[in-house]
Amino acid sequence: MKHRLRLLPLCVALSATPLLAGTPAEALRAADPGEAPAALPPPLPDLQRLDAPPTDADLAQALARWREANRRVAEFPRGHMDLLRWEAARAPAPAPAPPTPAPAKPLTLAEALNMSLRERPDLFTHTGMNPLERARVRVAFAGHVRALQQAWIDAVALRASAQLSADVLDTARTGTELGRRMVQAGNWPHARLLQEQRIEAEAWRAQGDATLAAQAALERLAALLGLWRAAEVRALSERLPDALPAPPERMTPPAPDASPEAAALRGDPSLAIERDQAERMFTGLPEGRWDAWARERDAALEAMPAPDGSTATPPHLGDLRLLREQRPMQAEEHRARLLRMASERRAMARLAWSQLAVRHAQARHADQVIAPLGDELQQDMQRRVNGMLESTWTLLASARERSAGLRTAVMARRDYWRAQAAWQALLAGDGFAIDAPSGAGDAPTSGASTPH
């Protein structure tokens, strides 16, 4: 029976595949050390500054600096925040960026699958295979599709998460710069600046981790696609979509008249073969021989001594006449193997469907509750800061919390689409292992509110 794998409705743009892709010459070049380019710098943000602002030893000079700083800040309705924006608006314009080439034609996930299969000749069926060999290839193929889908999902989600971590770092650096000015003007003690610098240090470390995780996910995807040149991997990153699609409003049942267990059992080719073989073995037994074997087995289990903690004695079969008959023993092995395979398959189906349902609910909750809450909180803080009811640092803290909520939504979508890929692979005969939930990370929090 031909089983159709349902691919995720996602797409990714890649540069054109090299003409030599999939040839022996290309494999030899990939293994040639002389083809390696120069090492790229590590993916780290700019280092943090820990310099303390200059202070005046002379009391009169310090007082004059304090008056001048507060005079400038007083010219703006929201104090230091507006002053920073004013300075940024009047900063010299950066050099124009070179024109970017037009993006390459998008490559769908189905085309990416074809690209990856160039590197997996073991996933092709061919003439002359028996049913068991074909079943094994089908199961391995389903696992490969799942791995490719999940690698694509990780690459998109972790890149988006790294961009949000960069936003958190920018917010933390704004707080540090404001704190440096407060100390220089004499409005803050140096210890308060150290708190902001600690927040920036935590955000800097988190940004490095997020960038490295995004690169690792990209490298996994590139390896599955057979891309080994650093330039090709960078091009793959530049053409990934900005975000994963939102989960559907409702989950789609396996089939109109099928439970998750039934759908998983039907999709396992190895189980179908084992069931046919076991059924032929059961019907071929002479009358009464299975009952005799079952009585002998049960008697051995009843006579087995209970383990005493130091030794354990297995059950013993003593009927030599029954043991000389191979068919009852073979039937028993088929029965136990079939029951074990079916039980494991049913357990996988229940767990995979439960995981999909939980991840779907969590992704919808993150999109509809967690992310909007962060937006509303920041908007409320902005209104309160505009009304001089809250400090600038409270607004910066709410901005970090908003970014944390957005990262939670990004990773919740990642978990859902990974669960969807695992469920589809299970229906195609692959195994199943539950995914650990992805942590979005906690944004560093600011200290107590201070006047702006």
LINZINOR-V945502 format. One record per backbone hydrogen bond with DSSP energy under -1.0 kcal/mol. NH is the residue of the N-H (numbers start at 0). CO is the residue of the C=O. Records with the same first field share a line. If there is no record, write none. Layout:
NH=CO ; CO
This chain:
9=7
11=106
12=238
20=17
22=19
26=22
27=23
28=24
29=25
30=26
31=28
34=31
35=32
43=41
61=57
62=58
63=59
64=60
65=61
66=62
67=63
68=64
69=65
70=66
71=67
72=68
73=69
75=72
78=75
80=77
82=78
83=79
84=80
85=81
86=82
87=83
88=84
89=85
106=11
108=9
111=107
112=108
113=109
114=110
115=111
116=112
118=115
119=116
122=119
123=120
128=125
133=129
134=130
135=131
136=132
137=133
138=134
139=135
140=136
141=137
142=138
143=139
144=140
145=141
146=142
147=143
148=144
149=145
150=146
151=147
152=148
153=149
154=150
155=151
156=152
157=153
158=154
159=155
160=156
161=157
162=158
163=159
164=160
165=161
166=162
167=163
168=164
169=165
170=166
171=167
172=168
173=169
174=170
175=171
176=172
177=173
178=174
179=175
180=176
181=177
182=178
183=179
184=180
186=181
187=181
192=188
193=189
194=190
195=191
196=192
197=193
198=194
199=195
200=196
201=197
202=198
203=199
204=200
205=201
206=202
207=203
208=204
209=205
210=206
211=207
212=208
213=209
214=210
215=211
216=212
217=213
218=214
219=215
220=216
221=217
222=218
223=219
224=220
226=221
232=228
233=229
234=230
235=231
236=232
237=233
238=234
239=236
257=254
262=258
263=259
264=260
265=261
266=262
271=267
272=268
273=269
274=270
275=271
276=272
277=273
278=274
279=275
280=276
281=277
282=278
283=279
284=281
288=285
291=287
292=288
293=289
294=290
295=291
296=292
297=293
298=294
299=295
300=296
301=297
302=298
307=310
319=317
322=318
323=319
329=325
330=326
331=327
332=328
333=329
334=330
335=331
336=332
337=333
338=334
339=335
340=336
341=337
342=338
343=339
344=340
345=341
346=342
347=343
348=344
349=345
350=346
351=347
352=348
353=349
354=350
355=351
356=352
357=353
358=354
359=355
360=356
361=357
362=358
363=359
364=360
365=361
366=362
367=363
368=364
369=364
370=365
372=368
373=369
374=370
375=371
376=372
377=373
378=374
379=375
380=376
381=377
382=378
383=379
384=380
385=381
386=382
387=384
388=383
394=390
395=391
396=392
397=393
398=394
399=395
400=396
401=397
402=398
403=399
404=400
405=401
406=402
407=403
408=404
409=405
410=406
411=407
412=408
413=409
414=410
415=411
416=412
417=413
418=414
419=415
420=416
421=417
422=418
423=419
424=420
425=421
426=422
428=425
429=424
